[in-house]
Amino acid sequence: MVTRLERAIEIPRQWYNIAPDLPSKLPPVIDQHTHGIADKKILHRLFVNEVARAEYSGERFITIPEELREVYSIWRPTPLVRAKRLERYLNTPARIYYKNETVSPPGSHKANAAVAQAYYAKQEGTDRLVTSTTAGQWGTALAFGCTIFGVKCTVYMSKSSYESKPYRKDLAEAWGAEIISSPSTRTKVGRDILKADPNSSGSMAVAKSEALEDTESDPTAKDAVGSIMNFVLATQTVIGQEAQAQMEPYEDYPDMVIGCVGGGSNFSGIFWPYYYEMVSKTAPKQVEFLGVESSAVPKLTKGQYIYDHSDVMRMSPLFKMYTAGHTFNPPEIHTGGLRVHGTAPSLSLLVNAGLVKAVAYNQPEVFEAGALFARTEGILPAPESAHAIKATIDEARRCKAQNKEKVILFSLCGHGILDIEGYREYFAGNMKDNDADPVELKRALDEVKGLYPWLQGND
Ligand SMILES: Cc1ncc(COP(=O)(O)O)c(C=O)c1O
């Protein structure tokens, strides 16, 4: 018989896909050229077949190939830790657990999706994966995945991160990837942007356009996606599934699951399996789900649920999602991973249906929470993860004020050892508030709605 402890250390055998359990069908993907419902072929041309397939699939469980489970065993299962020192510091009756994804070779949850895409790229004979990255976490993770499976890797990294995070670039190069500062002269998109503004610091949406142009011009290449798409989110469900098994020996079950939201992959990865237990009526209690975003890019809390592109040049298909607008120009922040204008369609649908809540935090309070976590639990969190920590701390403090027990689980999706410059600025007392400019946000949203008024509902 398998004991609970043995079950707690098994790597999951399947990924969970939430699509069949959503409260309504996902709105269709719209072709960027014809503006009709996108032909499946478009996604298959751009992305690895398995990624494209999962965008339309109603399959609830996807078997994880054994070869991939073997690769996962390099760092999985990741630890589930009770944050007792943080609890003691806060003097809270809440019980706080975190799932520590920082132990993957590139240092974040992004490795879960990267090795999966590199594996399927190899299987289908794709020679090269091309991608875009801002914080650099996804770029390094893909470089790692590609080196494991012997696939070439090209990463367009927005110039601001390329210059401020040289170690991420070095790490990706150590794994054999080619890293290009974006905007670059490599693509027409990049050349046009540089012509208009030779000092452009780039953005995720610009880097994405360059990656898509590069992919479209090379039949041996495909675009690799670090978030937003269903397959990526599904591959992250190893996080939540492991957490469920690992919490059993503690005889606890979360009342609340918290994760930061860029495109939505680490948050979905941790909460989807709990959502499944709720819809399949096997959960012992109702669980609240809380997504945490940066107030610099407040798409869930101040954006709109409309059709938008995932890149600035409108080369990607249109997805219905919470967005700040693909031309939205966010303030510079040290949290590149949350500096993304759009959100996964599945997460957007759940937020719109009121089944998932969202909150936004400003940069200084997030770094304060990150530093407190480092000084209590010992791990320096990625600034992205520090958003989830801030929300956890606030909830634990509310529990204290109300003298209420609550089990909180959050996703510690990455470490901040290569993001140290943000902490340096914070400790030097130089970090400023960085809320999104409401005028700029309105401009960007009005622009999207003006482009495709017939696609947009009343949300
Ligand atoms: C450490 C870390 N956490 C979170 C994110 C946000 O992405 P997602 O919402 O897809 O998890 C990123 C993105 O780069 C990241 O690097």
The ligand as a Tripos MOL2 file, in Angstrom:
@<TRIPOS>MOLECULE
LIG
   16    16     1     0     0
SMALL
NO_CHARGES

@<TRIPOS>ATOM
      1 C1          9.2590   34.2660  -11.4360 C.3       1 LIG1
      2 C2          8.0830   34.6310  -12.2520 C.ar      1 LIG1
      3 N1          6.8890   34.6060  -11.6790 N.ar      1 LIG1
      4 C3          5.7710   34.9190  -12.3560 C.ar      1 LIG1
      5 C4          5.8290   35.3190  -13.6760 C.ar      1 LIG1
      6 C5          4.5580   35.6980  -14.3600 C.3       1 LIG1
      7 O1          4.1600   34.7690  -15.3010 O.3       1 LIG1
      8 P1          2.9180   33.8340  -15.0940 P.3       1 LIG1
      9 O2          1.7720   34.6910  -14.7020 O.co2     1 LIG1
     10 O3          2.7170   33.1900  -16.3990 O.co2     1 LIG1
     11 O4          3.2610   32.8510  -14.0300 O.co2     1 LIG1
     12 C6          7.0580   35.3430  -14.3380 C.ar      1 LIG1
     13 C7          7.1490   35.7050  -15.7570 C.2       1 LIG1
     14 O5          8.1810   35.8560  -16.3250 O.2       1 LIG1
     15 C8          8.2140   35.0030  -13.6060 C.ar      1 LIG1
     16 O6          9.4060   35.0270  -14.1710 O.3       1 LIG1
@<TRIPOS>BOND
     1     1     2 1
     2     2     3 ar
     3     2    15 ar
     4     3     4 ar
     5     4     5 ar
     6     5     6 1
     7     5    12 ar
     8     6     7 1
     9     7     8 1
    10     8     9 2
    11     8    10 1
    12     8    11 1
    13    12    13 1
    14    12    15 ar
    15    13    14 2
    16    15    16 1
@<TRIPOS>SUBSTRUCTURE
     1 LIG1         1 GROUP 0 **** ****
